[in-house]
Amino acid sequence: MSQQVQDQELSGDPEGGEGEPPLALLPLDAWHRARGGRMVPFAGYEMPVQYEGIMAEHLWTREHAGLFDVSHMGQLIFSGEGVEAALEALMPADIAAAKAGHPVYSMLLAENGGILDDLMLTRRDDGSIYMVVNGACKWDDIAHFREHLPDEIEINYLDEHALLALQGPKAAVVLARLIPGVDALVFMQGGLFQWQGHDLWISRSGYTGEDGFEISVPTGAVEALADAIVAAPEAKPIGLGARDSLRLEADLPLYGHDLDTETTPVSASLGFALKKRRREEGGFPGYERIMAERETGPILKRVGLIVDGRQPVREGAAVLDAEGSEVGRVTSGGFAPTVQKPIAMAYVPVAQSVVGTKITLVQRGKIHTAEVVQMPFVPHRYVRKGA
């Protein structure tokens, strides 16, 4: 979470604004508070932004294992005859070719090719599709699916499941003590496991650039599981602040900031999610625009920046051309604890997107200089097959 986002969230009304529903509570709400979690409004929930401090939590996760509560996100199960083709009509994933138990990153697209949400989906052995969508978008996503999917496709919202993410180089060691065999998974592989009589869906994935796992657990068991995880000396609870700085260092865009309905997968530098069969056959929203951008290039492109000096630039800072006109904007920014420099993601004209290009930024009337660099800022440390 960038400082700007923190400022916005912390200024919110914990009871909800006038005419707005009160904020929802996570299943682990009391658990977070008992451990000193500083709770803030985020995505319609009260969530812990930090415990000991963002810098310390960030570095702990890079060196050990951090437990994140991401239960605000939406967990959905899609089933019914033709479910794969029905979902492919709404996103560019090649679901039919996806191996069972192997999560796939994709995007829910608008008719103009803009991104309604980015998500993870997994084919399961029973033919159903398990999907995790962003918390701030989940109700809009569900409404979109209900409107556009055929009636025979059933959508089950897993409102009685929590979602935990254990991330960091010691994550496998910690989790394997509790759930034998989980360390046999590799990056972007998942499966069903048992813990104290409860079914858990666990995938070796996450949003920090580190090795780690995401764990779908019944809400009735989540507190006991969280207790068991942080009882390990290598694991600590980590808040939203460090989650944001970790994902920024790892070149992982955040929906609503780096991605939105005016952004296409091509301009967002997410072309890897446009699978070959889908590029050739089409059949997803915005196909013509997206393919044209692949051929000729988008107007703007998401890049990584190292900012000169020590002062970070924040979301909303303007990218200027040689004449001083605004030609792009920063979408995420902050001081990177691992890099020990200010970094940012920004959308810039394609001509300025080449690594090594000098970029001029303005924030609150102050000029900053930056350089386009290769992302990620910190190398990914995923455990892959054969590693």
C-alpha positions in Angstrom: 0.0 0.0 0.0 1.5 3.3 -1.0 1.5 6.1 1.4 -1.0 7.9 -0.7 -3.4 5.0 -0.5 -2.8 4.7 3.2 -3.7 8.4 3.6 -6.9 7.9 1.6 -7.9 4.8 3.5 -7.0 6.1 7.0 -9.2 9.2 6.3 -12.2 7.0 5.7 -15.1 6.5 8.2 -14.8 3.1 9.9 -18.5 3.0 10.2 -19.1 3.8 6.5 -20.0 7.2 5.1 -23.5 8.6 5.2 -25.8 6.3 3.2 -23.0 3.7 2.8 -23.0 0.3 4.5 -20.7 -0.2 7.4 -17.3 -1.9 6.7 -17.3 -5.7 6.8 -15.1 -7.5 9.3 -12.6 -10.2 8.4 -13.0 -13.6 10.0 -9.7 -12.9 11.8 -10.7 -9.3 12.9 -10.2 -10.0 16.6 -7.1 -12.0 15.9 -5.5 -9.1 14.1 -6.4 -6.6 16.8 -5.1 -8.9 19.6 -1.7 -8.9 17.8 -1.5 -5.1 17.5 -2.8 -4.8 14.0 -3.6 -1.2 13.0 -6.9 -1.5 11.2 -7.9 0.7 8.3 -10.7 0.7 5.8 -9.8 -1.1 2.6 -12.0 -2.6 -0.2 -15.1 -2.5 2.0 -13.4 -4.2 5.0 -11.5 -3.2 8.1 -8.0 -4.6 7.5 -4.6 -4.6 9.2 -2.2 -2.1 7.5 0.7 -2.9 9.8 1.7 -4.5 13.1 5.4 -3.6 13.8 5.9 -1.3 10.9 5.9 -1.5 7.1 9.7 -1.5 6.6 10.3 -4.3 9.2 7.4 -6.4 7.9 8.6 -6.0 4.3 12.1 -7.1 5.1 10.9 -10.0 7.4 8.9 -11.4 4.5 11.8 -11.2 2.1 14.0 -13.0 4.6 11.6 -15.3 6.5 7.9 -15.9 6.2 5.0 -13.5 6.4 1.3 -14.4 6.9 -1.2 -12.1 5.1 -4.9 -12.2 5.6 -6.5 -11.7 2.1 -10.0 -12.9 3.0 -11.5 -9.8 1.5 -10.8 -11.2 -1.9 -13.6 -13.1 -3.6 -13.4 -16.9 -4.0 -15.8 -18.3 -6.6 -16.6 -21.7 -8.0 -18.0 -22.0 -11.5 -19.6 -25.3 -12.7 -21.9 -26.6 -15.3 -21.8 -27.9 -18.9 -19.7 -25.7 -21.1 -18.2 -23.7 -18.2 -14.7 -23.4 -19.9 -16.0 -22.0 -23.1 -18.5 -19.7 -21.3 -15.6 -18.1 -19.2 -13.4 -17.9 -22.3 -16.0 -15.6 -23.9 -15.2 -13.1 -21.1 -11.4 -13.3 -20.8 -8.3 -14.2 -22.9 -7.3 -17.3 -20.9 -6.9 -20.7 -22.6 -8.9 -22.5 -20.0 -9.5 -25.6 -22.1 -5.7 -26.2 -22.3 -5.0 -25.4 -18.6 -3.9 -28.4 -16.6 -6.1 -29.3 -13.6 -4.6 -28.0 -10.4 -2.5 -25.3 -12.1 -3.6 -21.7 -11.5 -3.8 -19.4 -14.5 -3.5 -15.6 -14.4 -6.1 -13.8 -16.5 -8.3 -10.7 -16.8 -12.0 -10.0 -17.1 -12.3 -7.7 -20.1 -14.7 -5.0 -21.0 -16.0 -4.6 -24.6 -13.4 -1.9 -25.3 -10.6 -4.2 -24.2 -10.2 -2.5 -20.9 -9.6 -4.5 -17.8 -12.5 -5.0 -15.4 -10.5 -7.0 -13.0 -7.4 -9.3 -13.0 -7.8 -12.7 -11.4 -6.5 -16.2 -10.9 -8.5 -19.3 -12.0 -7.8 -23.0 -11.6 -9.4 -26.0 -13.3 -10.2 -28.7 -10.7 -10.4 -32.4 -11.2 -14.2 -32.4 -11.0 -14.4 -30.0 -14.0 -15.3 -26.9 -11.9 -13.3 -23.6 -12.1 -12.0 -22.1 -8.9 -11.4 -18.3 -9.2 -10.0 -15.6 -6.9 -10.9 -12.0 -7.8 -10.0 -8.7 -6.2 -11.9 -7.7 -3.1 -12.8 -4.2 -4.3 -14.3 -5.6 -7.5 -15.8 -8.9 -6.4 -19.5 -7.8 -6.3 -19.2 -6.1 -9.7 -17.4 -9.2 -11.0 -20.2 -11.5 -9.7 -22.8 -9.2 -11.3 -20.9 -9.2 -14.6 -20.7 -13.0 -14.6 -24.4 -13.4 -13.8 -25.2 -11.0 -16.6 -23.0 -12.6 -19.3 -22.7 -16.3 -18.4 -25.4 -18.7 -19.7 -28.1 -19.7 -17.2 -26.7 -23.3 -16.9 -23.5 -22.1 -15.4 -23.7 -22.1 -11.6 -21.7 -19.5 -9.6 -21.0 -20.3 -6.0 -19.5 -17.6 -3.8 -17.4 -19.2 -1.1 -18.5 -16.8 1.7 -17.7 -19.3 4.4 -14.1 -19.6 3.4 -11.1 -17.3 4.4 -8.0 -16.9 2.3 -4.5 -16.7 3.8 -1.2 -16.1 2.0 2.0 -17.3 3.5 5.0 -15.7 1.7 8.7 -15.8 1.9 11.7 -18.1 1.6 10.8 -20.0 4.8 7.1 -20.4 3.8 7.5 -24.0 2.6 9.3 -25.0 5.8 6.7 -23.5 8.0 3.7 -24.9 6.2 5.1 -28.4 5.6 5.4 -28.9 9.4 1.7 -28.5 9.6 0.6 -30.0 6.3 2.9 -32.7 5.1 3.4 -32.9 1.3 2.5 -29.3 0.6 6.2 -28.5 -0.1 6.0 -30.9 -3.1 3.9 -28.3 -5.0 5.7 -26.1 -7.4 4.9 -22.5 -8.5 1.5 -22.2 -10.0 0.3 -25.6 -8.8 -2.4 -26.4 -6.3 -4.2 -29.2 -4.7 -6.6 -30.3 -1.9 -5.1 -31.0 1.5 -6.4 -31.9 4.9 -5.6 -30.2 8.2 -7.3 -31.2 11.5 -10.2 -32.7 9.6 -10.7 -29.6 7.4 -10.4 -29.5 3.6 -7.9 -26.8 2.4 -7.2 -25.7 -1.2 -3.6 -24.7 -1.3 -1.7 -23.3 -4.3 2.0 -22.4 -4.4 1.5 -18.8 -5.5 1.2 -15.3 -4.1 1.7 -11.6 -4.8 5.1 -10.7 -3.3 7.5 -12.2 -5.8 8.7 -14.6 -3.1 8.0 -18.3 -2.8 4.8 -18.9 -0.9 1.3 -20.3 -0.7 -2.3 -19.2 -0.8 -4.6 -21.2 1.5 -8.4 -21.3 1.2 -9.7 -22.5 4.5 -13.2 -22.7 6.1 -13.8 -19.7 8.3 -14.4 -22.0 11.3 -10.8 -23.2 11.1 -8.9 -20.1 10.0 -8.0 -18.8 13.5 -6.5 -22.1 14.6 -4.6 -22.4 11.4 -3.3 -18.8 11.7 -2.2 -19.5 15.3 -0.4 -22.6 14.2 1.4 -20.8 11.4 2.6 -17.8 13.5 3.7 -20.2 16.3 6.6 -21.0 14.1 9.6 -18.8 14.8 10.0 -18.1 11.1 6.5 -16.6 10.6 4.9 -13.3 11.6 1.6 -11.6 10.6 2.1 -9.0 8.0 -0.1 -6.1 7.0 -1.4 -4.4 3.8 1.4 -1.8 3.8 4.2 -4.4 3.3 2.0 -6.4 0.9 1.9 -3.3 -1.3 5.6 -2.5 -1.2 6.4 -6.2 -1.8 4.2 -6.5 -4.9 5.5 -3.2 -6.2 9.1 -4.4 -6.0 8.0 -7.6 -7.8 6.3 -5.8 -10.7 2.9 -7.0 -9.8 0.2 -4.5 -10.7 -2.7 -3.6 -8.4 -6.2 -3.3 -9.8 -7.7 0.1 -9.4 -4.3 1.7 -9.5 -2.1 0.2 -12.2 -5.0 -1.5 -14.0 -8.5 -0.2 -14.8 -11.2 -0.1 -17.5 -9.2 2.3 -19.7 -6.1 0.1 -19.6 -5.6 -2.9 -22.0 -3.5 -6.0 -21.4 -1.0 -4.7 -24.0 -0.5 -1.3 -22.5 -0.3 -2.9 -19.0 2.6 -5.0 -20.2 0.6 -8.2 -19.5 0.8 -9.7 -23.0 1.8 -13.0 -21.5 -1.8 -13.5 -20.4 -3.0 -13.4 -24.0 -2.6 -17.1 -24.9 -1.7 -18.2 -28.4 -5.0 -20.0 -29.3 -7.0 -17.1 -28.1 -4.9 -14.6 -30.0 -5.5 -16.7 -33.1 -9.1 -17.5 -32.6 -10.4 -14.4 -30.8 -13.8 -14.6 -29.2 -13.0 -12.4 -26.1 -14.1 -8.8 -25.5 -11.9 -6.1 -27.1 -10.2 -8.6 -29.4 -9.8 -6.3 -32.3 -8.4 -3.4 -30.3 -6.0 -5.6 -28.3 -4.7 -7.4 -31.5 -4.2 -4.0 -33.2 -2.2 -2.8 -30.2 0.0 -5.9 -30.3 0.8 -5.1 -34.0 1.3 -1.3 -33.8 1.9 -0.7 -30.1 -0.3 1.1 -27.6 -0.3 4.8 -27.0 1.0 4.3 -23.4 2.9 1.5 -21.8 3.4 0.5 -18.2 7.1 0.8 -17.1 9.2 0.6 -14.0 11.1 3.7 -12.8 13.9 4.3 -10.4 13.5 7.8 -9.0 16.6 9.9 -8.4 17.2 11.0 -4.8 15.4 9.7 -1.7 11.9 11.2 -2.0 9.3 8.8 -3.4 6.8 9.9 -6.0 3.2 8.7 -5.4 0.3 7.6 -7.5 -1.0 10.5 -9.6 2.3 12.2 -10.3 2.5 13.5 -13.9 4.9 12.3 -16.5 6.1 15.3 -18.6 7.4 15.5 -22.1 10.3 17.9 -23.2 7.9 20.8 -23.5 6.5 20.3 -20.0 3.1 18.8 -21.1 1.6 15.9 -19.2 1.8 12.8 -21.3 1.5 10.0 -18.7 1.1 9.3 -15.0 2.5 7.4 -12.1 0.1 4.7 -10.9 2.1 3.2 -7.9 5.1 4.5 -6.1 7.0 4.4 -2.9 10.3 3.7 -1.2 11.5 0.2 -1.9 12.9 -1.4 1.3 14.8 -4.1 -0.5 16.2 -1.8 -3.3 16.7 1.1 -0.9 15.6 3.5 -3.5 12.3 5.2 -4.5 10.6 3.2 -7.3 7.4 3.6 -9.2 5.2 2.2 -12.0 4.0 4.6 -14.6 2.3 4.8 -17.9 4.5 6.6 -20.5 4.4 7.1 -24.2 5.8 4.1 -26.0 8.7 6.2 -27.3 9.8 6.8 -23.7 9.3 3.2 -22.5 12.8 1.9 -23.5 15.0 0.9 -20.6 17.5 3.7 -19.9 15.2 6.5 -20.9 15.2 9.5 -18.6 11.7 10.6 -17.4 10.6 13.9 -15.9 7.9 13.7 -13.2 6.0 16.4 -11.3 4.4 15.9 -8.0 2.7 18.8 -6.1 4.7 21.3 -8.1 8.1 19.7 -7.5 10.1 18.2 -10.4 11.6 14.8 -10.1 13.8 12.8 -12.5 13.7 9.1 -13.0 15.0 6.4 -15.3 13.1 3.5 -17.0 14.4 0.2 -15.7 13.8 -3.4 -16.4 11.2 -4.9 -14.0 10.9 -6.7 -11.6 12.9 -4.4 -9.4 13.7 -7.5 -7.2 14.1 -10.9 -8.8 11.3 -13.4 -8.4 12.1 -16.3 -6.2 9.4 -18.8 -7.2 10.1 -22.5 -6.8 9.6 -24.0 -10.3 9.6 -27.5 -11.6 13.1 -29.0 -11.9 14.5 -26.2 -9.7 
